[in-house]
Amino acid sequence: MRNPAPLLLLVFFFLAAGGLPGGAAAQRGPLVGGYAKIKDVKDPHIKEIGKYAVSENNKQTGGNLAFVRVVSGRQQVVAGMNYDLVIEATDGAARGRYEAVVYERAWENYRSLTSFKRKT
């Protein structure tokens, strides 16, 4: 009779790795430290983060930008979440795009604008 140990090890590693596509590994969120594309930039929470970025930038610079929408973004799991967003905003009649990074620890109701700059 053949030794079943190699087959059992193979099955164990297959299951530990998440099995077939759509299995446990595919259902997990983004990896810690890695950026993942935000699939729904119209999500109310993402919109709130975008509005926060524009508002906080206005406070810090004395600017007068008005939030329009989040164009695209990605998120990074750290000890909290980094949101790297492309935001459309207006300054009077002029419309522009801005790159903003917001760090959030939602469970502590904490947010911080890390960077905000006009996209060229």
FENQUI-V184594 format. One record per pair of residues at least 4 apart in sequence whose ideal C-beta (glycine too) atoms are under 7 Angstrom apart, sorted by the first residue. I is the first residue (numbers start at 1). J is the second residue. Records with the same first field share a line. If there is no record, write none. Layout:
BEGIN
I->J ; J
END
This chain:
BEGIN
4->8
5->9
6->10
7->11
8->12
9->13
10->14
11->15
12->16
13->17
14->19
15->19
17->25
18->23 ; 24 ; 25 ; 26
19->23 ; 24
21->26
22->26
29->77
30->34 ; 36 ; 75 ; 77
32->77
34->76
35->74 ; 75 ; 76 ; 84
36->74 ; 75
37->74
38->46 ; 73 ; 74 ; 75
41->46 ; 70 ; 71 ; 72 ; 73
42->47
43->47
44->48
45->49
46->50 ; 70 ; 73
47->51 ; 70
48->52
49->53 ; 83 ; 85 ; 102 ; 104
50->54 ; 67 ; 70 ; 85 ; 87
51->55 ; 67
52->56 ; 102 ; 111
53->57 ; 85 ; 87 ; 100 ; 102 ; 113 ; 116
54->58 ; 65 ; 67 ; 87 ; 89
55->59
56->60 ; 113
57->61 ; 63 ; 65 ; 113 ; 116
58->63 ; 64 ; 65
64->91
65->89 ; 90 ; 91
66->89 ; 90
67->87 ; 89
68->88 ; 89 ; 90 ; 95
69->88
70->85 ; 87
71->86 ; 87 ; 88 ; 97
72->86
73->83 ; 84 ; 85 ; 86
74->84
75->81 ; 82 ; 83
76->81 ; 82
77->81
78->82
80->103 ; 104 ; 105
81->104
82->101 ; 103
83->101 ; 102 ; 104
84->101
85->100
86->97 ; 99 ; 119
87->97 ; 98 ; 100
88->95 ; 97
89->96 ; 98
90->94 ; 95
91->96
96->118
97->119
98->116 ; 117 ; 118 ; 119
99->117 ; 119
100->113 ; 115 ; 116
101->114 ; 115
102->111 ; 113 ; 114
103->112 ; 114
104->110 ; 111
105->110
END
